[in-house]
Amino acid sequence: MAQYYTDFSEYTVGSQPSDFTERWDTANIAATVETVSGTTGGKVLRAVMSNNGPSAISWDEIDNDSDRNDVEILTRVRRTAGGGSDQMGTLARAINPEATRTGYFTTVSNRVKASRYLNENFNNFSSSTFSVSDDVWYFLRSQFSGTNLKFKAWSGAIGDEPADWDIETTNSDISAAGWVGFFNYNSGTIEYDLLSVGTNGDVAPTSAVATGPDTPINPSVTNLLATSVRLTWEQG
């Protein structure tokens, strides 16, 4: 169980993040960190697709997590004006090169979709009505747990997250752990404001994960210690 979070503020502007890797149709995509006002960390990961086709960007930091088979993924994404992209979203359990690509992906376009590639054979196995507009930010949250898959999308703030899922379905086609990251299809420009991941039952955090020891304080113990000190002083 682990949590991961980035708003891309730690990366160099104008360069591809050092621990993100372009996958599948790599000739079709150029991913760089760019400065954009009004975003969580002041920067985004901008993915520019030059031709129609599937493009993925995985987060290398999660590759060594043995629990990455079951993940929850949260991101904030938008399509720029004239972007033209058909699908934008996240992927999990992704493996293999372009010729035999395999993985699940959850995306938004004119619908929310739960789809998969299995040895390069595409299948959209669940969808629900949801239409995106250019230059509007959308939050996407997806869960992959065993054969269960859930997905929701919404505009506005993180606090506007709906209680219900847009999609709740099952699929057993892909069980092996793989890359976790972003998925886009068709040409255009997509910007990702953040990427958050929780593995093996951990929730995808909505802000940076605390590092270092975290020692909880038991209020009853604190009160007892304070009372003991006060009694010692009074008796002295």
Secondary structure, DSSP 8 states (H G I E B T S, - for coil): -EEEEE-STTS-TTS--TTEEEEESGGGEEEEEEE-TTSSSSEEEEEEE-SSSEEEEEEGGGTT-TTTTSEEEEEEEEE-TT---SEEEEEEEEES-GGG-EEEEEEEBSEEEEEEEETTEEEEEEEEE-B--TT--EEEEEEEETTEEEEEEEES-GGG--SS-SEEEE--S--S--EEEEEEESSEEEEEEEEEEEETT----SS----S------HHHHHHHHHHHHHHHHH-
